[in-house]
Amino acid sequence: MRDAPKAFWSPLAAGTALGLALLLTFVVTGHGLGASGFVTRFAAQANDWVAPQATADNSYFGPFMAAGSPLLSWITWEVVGVLIGAWLGAKGAGRISVKVERGPRTSSGNRLVYALLGGALVGFGARLARGCTSGLGLSGSATLAVAGFVFLIGFFAAGFAVSMMMRRIWQ
């Protein structure tokens, strides 16, 4: 029989741990946290595997290839570490399972479509903003950059608006 999963961390403890991790990242590496840049680097590398000349000539992906192997960047190792750490944390807390969280009137298929569309929109927005919630929001705000605060305000406002629309579908 399976043990009950461990309780979630309190928001204060989780926020404190995140803040300390961000501070440690600044001290050790000289830059903050971020993840969306990995997707861009992976896309550049995947394009280079398929069409090297077209990738080199591309004004968006070309500079990534000219700088060397994009997957050897620090951000790749950060994302790999996050994935491993998330799995270890979930395993340690007894929260590893395959399931689709959904409302009573929402099918699993619809829930997955909503998640894919939402993720694509957030990813596109992260590229437009030149940073994701961790890179621009947390790291930018930690350095008191105005763009970080503007991003967080817009991100939360959009999140509230979308949650109000999705609430009807979810319930």
C-alpha positions as CSV (number, residue, x, y, z in Angstrom):
1,M,0.0,0.0,0.0
2,R,1.2,3.5,-0.8
3,D,2.0,6.0,1.9
4,A,0.1,9.3,1.8
5,P,2.1,12.0,0.1
6,K,4.0,14.5,2.2
7,A,2.4,17.9,2.8
8,F,3.4,20.7,0.5
9,W,5.8,23.3,1.8
10,S,4.3,26.5,3.3
11,P,4.4,29.4,0.8
12,L,6.7,31.3,3.2
13,A,9.3,28.4,3.3
14,A,9.1,27.8,-0.5
15,G,9.5,31.5,-1.2
16,T,12.4,31.8,1.1
17,A,14.1,28.8,-0.5
18,L,13.5,30.2,-4.0
19,G,15.0,33.6,-2.9
20,L,18.0,31.9,-1.5
21,A,18.5,29.7,-4.6
22,L,18.2,32.9,-6.7
23,L,20.8,34.7,-4.6
24,L,23.1,31.7,-4.7
25,T,22.8,31.6,-8.5
26,F,23.7,35.3,-8.8
27,V,26.7,34.7,-6.5
28,V,28.0,31.5,-8.1
29,T,27.3,32.2,-11.8
30,G,26.9,35.9,-12.1
31,H,23.4,35.8,-13.6
32,G,20.0,34.8,-12.4
33,L,17.6,32.0,-13.1
34,G,15.8,31.5,-16.4
35,A,14.5,28.7,-18.5
36,S,12.9,30.0,-21.8
37,G,16.3,30.6,-23.4
38,F,16.9,26.9,-23.3
39,V,13.9,26.3,-25.6
40,T,15.4,28.8,-28.1
41,R,18.8,27.2,-27.9
42,F,17.3,23.7,-28.4
43,A,15.3,24.9,-31.4
44,A,18.5,26.5,-32.9
45,Q,20.4,23.2,-32.4
46,A,17.6,21.1,-33.8
47,N,17.3,23.3,-36.8
48,D,21.1,23.0,-37.3
49,W,20.9,19.2,-37.2
50,V,18.2,19.3,-40.0
51,A,19.3,22.3,-42.1
52,P,22.7,23.7,-41.0
53,Q,23.1,26.3,-43.8
54,A,19.6,27.7,-43.4
55,T,20.1,27.9,-39.6
56,A,23.4,29.7,-40.0
57,D,21.8,32.2,-42.4
58,N,18.8,32.7,-40.2
59,S,18.9,36.1,-38.4
60,Y,17.3,34.7,-35.3
61,F,19.1,31.3,-34.9
62,G,22.3,32.1,-36.7
63,P,23.9,34.0,-33.8
64,F,23.3,31.1,-31.4
65,M,25.2,28.8,-33.8
66,A,27.9,31.3,-34.4
67,A,28.6,31.5,-30.7
68,G,29.3,27.7,-30.5
69,S,27.1,24.8,-29.5
70,P,24.0,26.3,-28.0
71,L,23.3,23.3,-25.8
72,L,26.6,23.8,-23.9
73,S,25.2,27.0,-22.4
74,W,24.7,27.3,-18.7
75,I,20.9,27.4,-19.2
76,T,20.9,23.9,-20.6
77,W,22.5,22.6,-17.4
78,E,20.1,24.6,-15.3
79,V,17.1,23.1,-17.0
80,V,18.5,19.6,-16.7
81,G,19.1,20.2,-13.0
82,V,15.6,21.6,-12.6
83,L,14.1,18.4,-14.2
84,I,16.2,16.1,-12.1
85,G,15.5,18.1,-8.9
86,A,11.8,18.2,-9.6
87,W,11.7,14.4,-10.1
88,L,13.8,13.8,-7.0
89,G,11.6,16.1,-4.9
90,A,8.4,14.6,-6.2
91,K,9.7,11.1,-5.6
92,G,10.8,12.0,-2.1
93,A,7.4,13.5,-1.3
94,G,5.5,10.5,-2.7
95,R,3.9,12.6,-5.5
96,I,5.0,10.7,-8.6
97,S,2.0,9.7,-10.6
98,V,0.6,10.0,-14.1
99,K,-2.7,11.7,-14.2
100,V,-4.5,14.7,-15.8
101,E,-5.9,17.2,-13.3
102,R,-9.2,18.4,-14.6
103,G,-12.6,19.7,-13.6
104,P,-15.7,17.5,-13.5
105,R,-17.1,18.8,-16.8
106,T,-13.7,18.8,-18.7
107,S,-12.4,15.8,-20.5
108,S,-8.7,14.8,-20.3
109,G,-8.3,15.6,-24.0
110,N,-9.7,19.1,-23.6
111,R,-7.6,19.7,-20.5
112,L,-4.4,18.7,-22.5
113,V,-5.4,21.0,-25.4
114,Y,-5.9,23.9,-23.0
115,A,-2.6,23.2,-21.4
116,L,-0.8,23.0,-24.7
117,L,-2.4,26.2,-26.0
118,G,-1.7,28.0,-22.7
119,G,1.9,26.9,-22.7
120,A,2.4,27.9,-26.3
121,L,1.0,31.4,-25.6
122,V,3.2,31.8,-22.5
123,G,6.3,30.6,-24.4
124,F,5.5,33.0,-27.2
125,G,5.1,35.8,-24.7
126,A,8.3,34.9,-23.0
127,R,10.2,35.3,-26.3
128,L,8.5,38.7,-27.0
129,A,9.4,39.9,-23.5
130,R,12.9,38.4,-23.9
131,G,12.5,36.4,-20.7
132,C,10.2,34.1,-18.8
133,T,8.7,34.3,-15.3
134,S,11.9,33.1,-13.7
135,G,14.3,35.0,-15.9
136,L,12.6,38.3,-16.3
137,G,10.1,38.2,-13.5
138,L,12.2,36.8,-10.6
139,S,15.8,37.6,-11.7
140,G,14.8,41.0,-13.2
141,S,12.8,42.0,-10.2
142,A,15.6,40.9,-7.9
143,T,17.9,43.3,-9.6
144,L,15.2,46.0,-9.3
145,A,14.8,46.2,-13.1
146,V,11.7,48.0,-14.1
147,A,11.0,45.5,-16.9
148,G,10.9,42.7,-14.3
149,F,8.1,44.5,-12.4
150,V,6.2,45.4,-15.5
151,F,6.4,41.8,-16.7
152,L,5.1,40.5,-13.4
153,I,2.2,42.9,-13.3
154,G,1.2,42.0,-16.8
155,F,1.7,38.2,-16.2
156,F,-0.5,38.3,-13.0
157,A,-3.1,40.4,-14.7
158,A,-3.3,38.1,-17.6
159,G,-3.4,35.1,-15.3
160,F,-6.3,36.5,-13.4
161,A,-8.2,37.3,-16.6
162,V,-7.7,33.9,-18.1
163,S,-8.5,32.1,-14.8
164,M,-11.8,33.9,-14.7
165,M,-12.6,32.7,-18.2
166,M,-11.4,29.2,-17.6
167,R,-13.2,28.8,-14.3
168,R,-16.6,28.3,-16.2
169,I,-15.0,25.6,-18.3
170,W,-13.2,23.9,-15.4
171,Q,-16.2,23.6,-13.1
